[in-house]
Amino acid sequence: MKVQEIRELIKLIDQSSLDELVVETDGSKVKMKKRTGVTYVEQEPVQQVVQEAKAPAASAPVAKPAVEKKVEEAPKAAAKVDVDDANLHKITSPMVGTFYQSPSPDEDAYVKVGSKVSEESVVCIVEAMKLFNEIEAEVEGEIVEVLVKDGQLVEYGQPLFLVKPE
């Protein structure tokens, strides 16, 4: 199978309610499983934090300051992105996988804030099913912000970088 076909399968699985898919063609076998726990585990704590903060809580004093801090930080970060987004291009993940800034742990990152990129510039790698997929900028400009951390799991369509187009 070609990499593009696998990417399309990943997109379809991600958008469907299927949890597992096995495809056998021309002597090769591709098996895909959703990690539904990973996707929802990251989202649920944020929702619970907001709900706990709104409730007239009888929660433990230790948990309350941590909840308030998380709730306060989220709007600040969102406001910053909203202001900058108008003129910036988002480089998004074409698949679900693990984000890597460099080709190997002992090498420098492909790009960092301030790096100039062309349309064909490799900006990162997303590992999916033990395949390392190089992600290109697809726009000419300057990297303004790196939105994810090295080794972080990313979702299909998740913004990875903000680029100021030239």
C-alpha positions in Angstrom: 0.0 0.0 0.0 1.1 3.5 -0.6 1.6 6.0 2.2 -1.2 8.2 0.8 -3.7 5.3 0.9 -2.7 4.6 4.5 -3.2 8.3 5.4 -6.7 8.1 3.8 -7.5 5.0 5.8 -6.4 6.7 9.0 -8.6 9.7 8.2 -11.6 7.4 7.5 -11.0 5.5 10.7 -10.6 8.7 12.7 -13.9 10.1 11.4 -15.9 6.8 11.7 -17.2 5.0 14.7 -15.0 1.9 14.0 -12.5 0.9 16.6 -10.4 -1.4 14.5 -9.7 -2.1 10.8 -7.7 -4.8 9.1 -6.9 -4.5 5.3 -5.0 -7.2 3.4 -3.9 -6.4 -0.2 -1.1 -7.8 -2.4 0.5 -9.8 0.4 0.6 -6.9 2.8 -1.6 -6.5 5.9 -2.4 -3.2 7.6 -4.1 -3.3 11.0 -5.4 -0.1 12.6 -6.9 0.4 16.1 -8.2 3.6 17.6 -6.9 4.6 20.9 -10.2 6.0 22.0 -9.0 6.2 25.6 -6.2 8.6 24.6 -8.4 11.0 22.8 -11.0 11.3 25.5 -8.7 11.2 28.5 -7.1 14.4 27.3 -10.4 16.1 26.8 -12.3 14.9 29.8 -10.1 16.5 32.5 -10.5 19.9 30.9 -14.3 19.5 30.9 -14.2 18.3 34.5 -12.0 21.2 35.5 -14.5 23.7 34.1 -17.5 21.9 35.7 -15.8 21.8 39.1 -14.9 25.5 38.9 -18.5 26.4 38.1 -20.0 24.2 40.8 -20.5 25.7 44.3 -17.9 23.2 45.2 -17.4 21.4 48.5 -14.2 20.1 47.0 -11.0 19.6 48.8 -9.0 22.8 49.4 -5.9 21.3 47.8 -7.7 20.6 44.5 -9.5 24.0 44.3 -6.4 26.2 43.7 -5.1 23.9 41.0 -8.5 24.0 39.3 -8.7 27.8 39.4 -5.2 28.1 38.0 -6.0 25.8 35.0 -9.2 27.7 34.3 -7.4 31.1 34.4 -4.6 29.9 32.0 -6.9 28.5 29.3 -8.6 31.8 28.3 -5.3 33.7 28.2 -3.8 31.1 25.8 -7.0 31.1 23.7 -7.1 34.9 23.5 -3.4 35.0 22.3 -4.1 32.5 19.5 -7.3 34.3 18.4 -5.6 37.6 18.0 -2.7 36.2 16.0 -4.7 33.7 13.9 -6.1 36.3 11.4 -2.9 36.6 9.4 -1.2 33.3 10.2 -1.2 30.0 8.3 -1.7 26.9 10.4 0.3 23.8 9.6 -1.9 20.9 10.7 -1.3 17.2 11.3 -2.5 15.1 8.3 -3.0 12.1 10.6 -3.2 10.8 14.2 0.3 10.0 15.5 3.3 11.2 17.6 4.9 14.5 16.8 8.7 14.8 16.6 10.6 18.0 16.0 13.8 16.3 14.7 14.8 13.3 12.7 16.4 11.7 15.8 16.7 12.6 19.4 20.4 13.7 19.1 19.8 16.0 16.1 18.5 19.6 16.0 14.8 20.4 15.3 13.8 20.8 11.7 12.4 24.3 12.5 12.1 26.6 15.5 10.4 30.0 16.1 11.9 32.4 13.6 12.9 29.8 11.0 12.2 30.6 7.4 10.4 27.9 5.5 9.5 27.2 1.9 6.6 25.1 0.6 8.7 22.0 0.5 10.5 22.5 3.8 10.1 19.6 6.2 9.0 21.0 9.5 8.5 17.8 11.6 7.7 14.1 11.6 4.5 12.5 12.6 4.9 8.8 13.5 1.8 6.7 12.8 1.8 2.9 12.9 5.7 2.8 13.1 5.9 4.9 9.8 7.7 8.2 10.1 5.9 10.7 7.9 7.7 14.0 7.1 5.3 17.0 7.2 6.0 19.8 4.8 5.2 23.5 5.5 3.1 23.9 2.3 3.5 27.7 2.6 6.5 30.1 2.4 7.0 32.2 5.4 8.4 32.3 9.0 7.6 30.0 11.9 5.9 32.2 14.6 4.9 29.5 17.1 5.3 25.8 17.7 2.0 24.6 19.1 2.9 21.1 20.3 5.7 19.5 22.3 8.2 16.9 21.1 6.8 13.4 21.6 3.2 14.6 22.0 0.3 12.7 20.6 -1.5 14.7 17.9 -4.9 14.3 16.3 -5.9 14.6 12.6 -6.3 18.3 11.7 -4.6 19.5 14.9 -2.5 22.7 14.4 1.2 22.1 14.8 2.8 25.4 13.8 1.7 28.9 13.1 3.5 30.5 10.1 3.5 34.1 9.0 3.2 33.9 5.2 5.5 36.0 3.0 
